[in-house]
């Protein structure tokens, strides 16, 4: 925090907020931890499911609703430290280690950051970028069902020892509450006038909670509903693949802890700690995959604008 910049911002920020900024800055340096050194490949699993931006306490809140999940207390106790606080850095620190084991790993993903991190020289055996051909422009995200289908296909083909499945939920936008997502006008949702330029709003959903524009409880409920959408997909997946299935996340999401909101690549506990839930999966063949990359609309380019899709997820430059 530069002293000169801090002083220049004082008139518009006010004394009270400036004191809060100083306390937050000090707090981050006194209580902030480190990211983990161990990647997920140093743990045992056959299928690793990432629920993007899932806080441990969020998972604990909804765990009791799913009989196949452990108790809320067990969810909290089983949490681990992630290697990163953002999807982009998680991919970089996990997949770019040039570990020979990666040749036997498939990565089925709905996260567009794969386009930036995993080029043609990536070390993985397979990168299935489902977001390229199954993105939902109306939602500004990708629903979990096509990712589930592609993950089932990768597991049943048996070409890889391990499969990483990266769902976007519970990450914003909240599929059942698009009106809460910054960057959209709820009154015009579904029309061309719904999109708002980033510089017109300046705040994402977490910033709107911070500024008091949204109630924290309302956003938390929508966040939990988004997690339920992801967990419903996992429930299908675990009945259609074999082996040890681990439910985790690439990173968490801060909601005001130490003055941090969202998930910058910062090692604060709410971002660093992620669930680690070990489950046994068995392929009962209750679902047959239907989506295939070649089945996409020929008029829709595979090399879609990555930045537009990242912006719809709340990432603006």
Long-range contacts (C-beta under 8 A, 24 or more apart in sequence): 1-25, 20-259, 21-259, 23-259, 24-258, 24-259, 24-260, 25-259, 27-258, 27-259, 28-258, 28-259, 28-260, 28-266, 28-268, 31-258, 31-268, 32-258, 32-266, 32-267, 32-268, 33-81, 33-267, 33-268, 33-269, 33-272, 34-267, 35-81, 35-82, 35-83, 35-84, 35-85, 35-93, 35-267, 35-272, 36-80, 36-81, 36-82, 36-83, 36-272, 37-83, 38-83, 39-83, 39-93, 39-94, 39-97, 40-94, 40-164, 40-246, 40-248, 41-94, 41-97, 41-99, 41-101, 41-102, 41-105, 43-246, 43-276, 44-244, 45-162, 45-243, 45-244, 45-245, 45-246, 45-278, 46-161, 46-162, 46-163, 46-241, 46-242, 46-243, 46-244, 46-245, 46-281, 47-151, 47-155, 47-162, 47-163, 47-164, 47-165, 47-237, 47-241, 47-243, 47-244, 47-245, 47-246, 47-281, 48-162, 48-163, 48-164, 48-165, 48-245, 48-246, 48-248, 49-165, 49-167, 49-234, 49-237, 49-245, 49-246, 49-247, 49-248, 50-164, 50-165, 50-166, 50-167, 50-248, 50-249, 50-250, 51-167, 51-169, 51-170, 51-227, 51-230, 51-231, 51-234, 51-247, 51-248, 51-249, 51-275, 52-87, 52-110, 52-111, 52-166, 52-167, 52-168, 52-169, 52-170, 52-171, 52-249, 52-250, 53-170, 53-171, 53-172, 53-249, 53-250, 53-251, 53-252, 53-253, 53-263, 54-170, 54-227, 54-230, 54-249, 54-252, 54-253, 54-274, 54-275, 55-252, 55-253, 55-255, 55-270, 55-273, 56-252, 56-273, 56-274, 56-275, 58-170, 58-220, 58-223, 58-224, 58-227, 59-227, 59-275, 59-277, 61-224, 62-224, 62-227, 62-228, 62-231, 65-228, 66-231, 66-235, 68-235, 68-238, 68-279, 69-231, 69-247, 69-277, 70-277, 75-275, 75-277, 78-275, 78-276, 78-277, 78-278, 79-273, 79-274, 79-275, 79-276, 80-248, 80-273, 80-274, 80-276, 81-272, 81-273, 81-274, 82-249, 82-250, 82-251, 82-252, 82-271, 82-272, 82-273, 82-274, 84-250, 84-251, 84-265, 85-251, 85-252, 85-263, 85-264, 85-265, 85-266, 85-267, 85-268, 85-271, 85-272, 86-250, 86-251, 86-263, 86-264, 86-265, 87-111, 87-113, 87-250, 87-251, 88-113, 88-116, 88-117, 88-265, 89-265, 90-250, 90-251, 91-117, 91-118, 91-250, 92-117, 95-122, 95-123, 95-124, 96-122, 96-123, 97-123, 98-123, 99-123, 101-161, 101-162, 104-160, 104-161, 104-162, 105-160, 105-161, 105-162, 105-163, 105-164, 106-154, 106-159, 106-160, 106-162, 106-163, 106-164, 107-163, 107-164, 107-166, 108-147, 108-150, 108-151, 108-154, 108-163, 108-164, 108-165, 108-166, 109-147, 109-164, 109-165, 109-166, 110-134, 110-141, 110-142, 110-144, 110-146, 110-147, 110-166, 110-167, 110-168, 111-166, 111-168, 112-306, 112-309, 112-310, 112-313, 113-310, 115-306, 116-306, 125-159, 125-160, 126-154, 126-159, 126-160, 128-154, 128-293, 131-309, 132-293, 132-302, 132-303, 132-304, 133-293, 133-296, 133-300, 133-302, 134-291, 134-296, 135-304, 135-309, 138-190, 139-173, 139-175, 139-178, 140-173, 140-178, 140-181, 140-183, 140-184, 140-312, 140-313, 141-168, 141-169, 141-171, 141-173, 141-175, 141-312, 141-313, 142-168, 143-175, 143-229, 144-168, 144-169, 144-229, 144-230, 144-232, 144-233, 145-233, 145-291, 146-291, 147-233, 148-233, 148-236, 148-237, 148-240, 148-287, 149-287, 149-289, 149-290, 149-291, 150-289, 150-291, 151-237, 151-241, 152-237, 152-240, 152-241, 152-287, 152-289, 153-289, 155-240, 155-241, 155-242, 155-283, 156-241, 156-283, 163-241, 165-237, 166-250, 167-230, 167-233, 167-234, 168-313, 169-226, 169-227, 169-229, 169-230, 169-233, 170-223, 170-224, 170-226, 170-227, 170-229, 170-230, 171-226, 171-313, 172-204, 172-205, 172-226, 172-313, 172-314, 173-312, 173-313, 173-314, 174-205, 174-222, 174-223, 174-225, 174-226, 175-225, 175-226, 175-229, 176-222, 176-225, 176-226, 176-229, 177-222, 177-225, 180-205, 180-208, 180-214, 180-218, 180-219, 180-222, 181-205, 181-314, 182-207, 182-208, 182-314, 183-311, 183-312, 183-314, 183-316, 198-311, 198-316, 204-262, 204-314, 205-314, 206-253, 206-254, 206-255, 206-261, 206-262, 207-261, 207-262, 209-255, 209-256, 209-261, 210-256, 210-261, 216-255, 220-255, 223-253, 236-286, 236-287, 237-281, 238-279, 238-281, 238-282, 239-281, 239-282, 239-283, 239-284, 239-286, 239-287, 240-283, 240-284, 240-285, 240-286, 240-287, 241-281, 241-283, 242-281, 242-282, 242-283, 243-280, 243-281, 244-278, 244-279, 244-280, 244-281, 245-278, 245-279, 245-280, 245-281, 246-276, 246-277, 246-278, 246-279, 247-275, 247-276, 247-277, 247-279, 248-274, 248-275, 248-276, 248-277, 249-274, 249-275, 250-274, 262-314
